[in-house]
């Protein structure tokens, strides 16, 4: 980035104008005592793992009536040691998102339509069977760093029985 004196002065002037506006905003305030305490009565805390990437950082999810209502970082987690990236700290918002895919969808005639899980499994299975018959090497199986050694072994065996050596285990730990 090439920042000359004129650009620097413009940015400084803009930020000096924006600072008072942010200072008066209700968006920036100290958390209330009630927000820091157990705000959700009857909720329970569930230890889980972030699924944003393959690192597997620890999350303590607060669940009320089967709904994820709040989360905090697992301070004693052996992988993340109480840390989180921006994706992990935003996982709860992804779960609550109105654009989150919640059931199988299929595009027909340029329009997305909801299909059943049975139909989705049937179509995916039929497509995989076609690929296996034509050329099994056209398929790749990808593991997860959250899998145990035994699970990775089974995925590798499945790929071998399918007829391909195209497999990757994306371990990061």
Secondary structure as the mmCIF struct_conf table of DSSP 4:
data_model
#
loop_
_struct_conf.conf_type_id
_struct_conf.id
_struct_conf.beg_label_comp_id
_struct_conf.beg_label_asym_id
_struct_conf.beg_label_seq_id
_struct_conf.end_label_comp_id
_struct_conf.end_label_asym_id
_struct_conf.end_label_seq_id
HELX_RH_AL_P HELX_RH_AL_P1 UNK A 5 UNK A 23
TURN_TY1_P TURN_TY1_P1 UNK A 24 UNK A 24
TURN_TY1_P TURN_TY1_P2 UNK A 26 UNK A 27
BEND BEND1 UNK A 28 UNK A 28
HELX_LH_PP_P HELX_LH_PP_P1 UNK A 30 UNK A 32
HELX_RH_AL_P HELX_RH_AL_P2 UNK A 33 UNK A 36
BEND BEND2 UNK A 37 UNK A 37
BEND BEND3 UNK A 40 UNK A 40
TURN_TY1_P TURN_TY1_P3 UNK A 41 UNK A 42
STRN STRN1 UNK A 44 UNK A 49
BEND BEND4 UNK A 52 UNK A 55
STRN STRN2 UNK A 58 UNK A 64
TURN_TY1_P TURN_TY1_P4 UNK A 65 UNK A 66
STRN STRN3 UNK A 67 UNK A 73
TURN_TY1_P TURN_TY1_P5 UNK A 75 UNK A 76
TURN_TY1_P TURN_TY1_P6 UNK A 78 UNK A 82
HELX_RH_AL_P HELX_RH_AL_P3 UNK A 86 UNK A 89
TURN_TY1_P TURN_TY1_P7 UNK A 90 UNK A 90
HELX_RH_AL_P HELX_RH_AL_P4 UNK A 91 UNK A 96
TURN_TY1_P TURN_TY1_P8 UNK A 98 UNK A 99
BEND BEND5 UNK A 103 UNK A 103
STRN STRN4 UNK A 105 UNK A 108
TURN_TY1_P TURN_TY1_P9 UNK A 109 UNK A 110
STRN STRN5 UNK A 111 UNK A 114
HELX_RH_AL_P HELX_RH_AL_P5 UNK A 117 UNK A 135
HELX_RH_3T_P HELX_RH_3T_P1 UNK A 136 UNK A 138
STRN STRN6 UNK A 141 UNK A 142
TURN_TY1_P TURN_TY1_P10 UNK A 145 UNK A 146
BEND BEND6 UNK A 147 UNK A 147
HELX_RH_AL_P HELX_RH_AL_P6 UNK A 149 UNK A 162
TURN_TY1_P TURN_TY1_P11 UNK A 163 UNK A 163
STRN STRN7 UNK A 167 UNK A 168
#
